[in-house]
Amino acid sequence: MTWRRLRRAITPYLYIAPTIAIFSLLVLLPFVQTAWLSFFEWDGIGDQTWIGLDNYRDIWNDPVVHSAFVHAFVLIIFFSVIPIAIALGLAATSMIARVRGDGFLRTMIFLPQVISTVVVGVTWNWILAPDGPLNQVLGWLHLGFLQHNWLGDFTWTLPAVGTIGTWGLIGLCVALFVAGIQTIPKSLYDAANVDGAGRIREFFAITLPSLRGEIAVAATLTVVGALRVFDIIFVTTRGGPGTATITPGIIVYTRAFGDGRVGSACAVGLILAIVIFVLALVINTIADRGRA
């Protein structure tokens, strides 16, 4: 009898054991190894020298690292807040006004998600070049005062890179919100119409609360994307001009593969992972409280 109870207790864990093993091998083990290496001075080839918390002390006093994390949080506005706001508007509009070919339009909006980010970066590098299409169009419209070296100006480079992220992530958010809207019972909107609610009131009273789960998923994915962004910045600006667009991902790459400071790179990566985990936890905790 005792054996039967024990078998019933451990059976669910046996089903998930392969998943846990793969997760531990591919995620937990590298994470632990990264944390361990952050306490060493190592160039990636020679001997490792134990230095304790010196890498973290250097990071704490390094203004470049501070700027990198500030830039990452600024990019959250472009990678998360703006795409979610625009996508909510597009999804709500698609529910109100059905137009011919709306499926094709949604596919085109989602298209950036299936394009290589390197291709995206190269394309936008051409668009935003001093003699690129954007400045040419502004010149044709007699708006020459708006022309800039978008990826070479200390003021405009970070917003320009953020705009690329906005363009790339709107499609993901729209797909999530349209799918979520389709699961909302139509009877709720019928009841709202009977009560005389307008479109705006319907959106805030029915659509927005019903999409809380989808918004949490979109916010988590886009915030994580903003904090760990690397490829787009590497292709377009490489963190420049100066350190105007440097991010934690760029610092990790530069220190690990350029400067031979693997321990410092691991420390920055570990801090970034903790920040991402905390923000993801906060987002999902808020979403869960809203559903309660």
HUBEL-V882613 format. One record per helix or strand of 3 or more residues. SS is the DSSP state (alpha for helix, beta for strand). FROM is the first residue (numbers start at 1). LEN is the number of residues. If there is no record, write none. Layout:
# HUBEL-V882613
ss=SS from=FROM len=LEN
ss=SS from=FROM len=LEN
This chain:
# HUBEL-V882613
ss=alpha from=2 len=36
ss=alpha from=54 len=7
ss=alpha from=63 len=34
ss=alpha from=102 len=13
ss=alpha from=117 len=11
ss=alpha from=133 len=8
ss=alpha from=144 len=3
ss=alpha from=157 len=25
ss=alpha from=186 len=9
ss=alpha from=199 len=12
ss=alpha from=212 len=16
ss=alpha from=231 len=6
ss=alpha from=248 len=11
ss=alpha from=262 len=30
